Every structure is written in C-alpha cells, then in structure tokens.
C-alpha cells in the first residue's frame, strides 16, 4: 500500500490516502523541476505504536534515518489528530519507480 500511494502521488503531486482500520495513511510527494523531491507521510487517528517506523521504512527512495516530524503539510496546517513526517526522496529512485509502473 505504501508503494501504491507513493506512485499515485508521484504522478500528480497531490496527497493520496487509504483508511487502515483505526487510522488513515496519507502520502504526498512533490518535486520541483529536477530539484529536491519532498515526501510527507501523514497519519490521522489511532495507529499502533510500531506502525510509524514500519511505514516510513517502506517509502521507496527514502533513507529511513532522515525522517523529521513536521507541524504542517505543504499546503495546510495540521488539524485534529494528524501527525506528519517528511524527508527527501532520491529523485533517481522516484524516476525509476515511475518507470517500473508506467502503463504499456
């Protein structure tokens, strides 16, 4: 699921999310014309204690040691029971990921 959400947001730059029982997982990737590729992971609701590290470790092209806790998303402040982490994605890994799943 993490990979699918990452691919979806790589394609359009918007946040994509999925309901996972007691919490919602959202991922947003933004790239600025060949510069840094920013990734944000949002969890809303009651998530199991160990799930955050598992999710962050599965985001393709990101070093699991570089995630930082954030107080906002790229386009808005956090609301309610939201938590967000961000890091940079390797742009070559992002391009490869899109190539692997390209239709046709």
Residue pairs with C-beta under 8 A, 6 or more apart in sequence:
1 18
1 20
1 25
2 25
2 27
2 55
2 58
2 59
2 60
3 58
3 60
3 97
5 16
5 17
5 18
5 25
5 26
5 27
6 27
6 29
6 39
6 59
6 60
6 97
7 97
7 98
7 101
8 16
9 15
9 16
9 27
9 28
9 29
10 29
10 31
10 94
10 97
10 98
11 98
13 28
13 29
13 30
13 31
14 28
15 26
15 27
15 28
15 40
15 42
15 73
16 26
16 27
16 28
17 24
17 25
17 26
17 27
17 42
18 24
18 25
22 45
22 46
22 47
23 43
23 44
23 45
23 46
23 47
23 51
24 42
24 43
24 44
24 45
25 41
25 42
25 43
25 55
26 40
26 41
26 42
26 43
26 44
27 39
27 40
27 41
27 42
27 59
28 39
28 40
28 42
28 73
28 74
29 37
29 38
29 39
29 40
29 89
29 94
30 37
30 38
30 74
31 37
31 38
31 91
31 94
34 91
36 88
36 91
37 61
37 88
37 89
37 90
37 91
37 94
38 74
38 86
38 88
38 89
39 59
39 62
39 86
39 87
39 88
39 89
40 70
40 73
40 74
40 84
40 85
40 86
41 55
41 56
41 59
41 67
41 84
41 85
41 86
42 73
42 82
42 83
42 84
43 51
43 52
43 55
43 82
43 83
43 84
44 80
44 81
44 82
44 83
45 81
46 81
52 83
52 85
53 64
56 62
56 64
56 67
56 85
57 64
59 87
59 89
60 89
60 93
60 94
60 97
61 89
61 90
61 92
61 93
61 94
61 96
61 97
62 87
62 88
62 89
62 90
63 87
66 87
66 88
67 85
67 86
67 87
68 85
68 86
68 87
69 83
69 84
69 85
70 78
70 84
70 85
70 86
71 77
71 78
71 84
72 78
72 84
73 84
78 84
